[in-house]
Amino acid sequence: MLPSIICSKCGERFELVPGKPGYSNICSKCTESFDEQARKAAQEELTRKAMAAMTKANTRRIESEAKERRKLDSLGYEIVRRVK
């Protein structure tokens, strides 16, 4: 007979099965939701880092274009923008 334990998250009674992945004090349903939350948090962190990198790249591009415009303006060139 397998030992019966009460889940520390939801309070339901479950059997502790040797070799089964998860935590010894959390049932399999709560373990799955915990793993899903960890996966979601990792994905959100990756998305946040990607957005930050894109923002930095856009900022550098905008600053570079502004610097180029100021340089051309100081030399007396007229800046013509093409409309797409």
Contacts in CASP RR format, 6 or more apart in sequence:
PFRMAT RR
TARGET T0000
AUTHOR 0000-0000-0000
METHOD contacts of the structure
MODEL  1
MLPSIICSKCGERFELVPGKPGYSNICSKCTESFDEQARKAAQEELTRKA
MAAMTKANTRRIESEAKERRKLDSLGYEIVRRVK
2 15 0 8 1.000
2 16 0 8 1.000
2 17 0 8 1.000
3 15 0 8 1.000
3 16 0 8 1.000
4 13 0 8 1.000
4 14 0 8 1.000
4 15 0 8 1.000
4 16 0 8 1.000
5 13 0 8 1.000
5 14 0 8 1.000
5 15 0 8 1.000
5 16 0 8 1.000
5 24 0 8 1.000
5 25 0 8 1.000
6 12 0 8 1.000
6 13 0 8 1.000
6 14 0 8 1.000
7 13 0 8 1.000
7 14 0 8 1.000
7 25 0 8 1.000
7 26 0 8 1.000
7 27 0 8 1.000
7 30 0 8 1.000
8 25 0 8 1.000
8 26 0 8 1.000
9 26 0 8 1.000
9 27 0 8 1.000
9 30 0 8 1.000
9 34 0 8 1.000
10 27 0 8 1.000
10 29 0 8 1.000
10 30 0 8 1.000
12 27 0 8 1.000
12 29 0 8 1.000
14 27 0 8 1.000
14 28 0 8 1.000
16 24 0 8 1.000
20 28 0 8 1.000
21 31 0 8 1.000
22 28 0 8 1.000
22 31 0 8 1.000
23 31 0 8 1.000
26 34 0 8 1.000
69 79 0 8 1.000
72 79 0 8 1.000
73 79 0 8 1.000
END
